[in-house]
């Protein structure tokens, strides 16, 4: 139950989550985030393709949501740095992502995220990031 509370708190604290329309699906211990397609996310109307900034924000928010799921007592972590790899155009369809927590220390977490559309074997983007963990008391 605290898992859901951690995600609810995260979604309430980050307004950009609502702008993107992002949602979370939990299945056992796996969390998948969903970026539902919306016309306002299109960056290149000629292809059409979802804007890279929306994809990048979705990847970062997926990492933060995963951290909020496993560390519900903490405040939303601060991003130290992220590296995004854009692998192929994200067409006008929903985008899915999963985060892997490579290491969660006392102060810093290392997270990798992969996003895909139709097949997880064909990712549209990936991200590696480092996040500063902060407690509610700090």
Protein Blocks (a to p, Z undefined) as FASTA:
>chain_A
ZZmmmmmmmmmmmmklmmnopacddehjaccddddddfklpmblmlpccdfklmmmmmmm
mmmmmmmmmmmmbccdddfbdcdddfbdcddbddddddddfbacfkbccddddddfkbmk
lcfbdcddddddddfkZZ
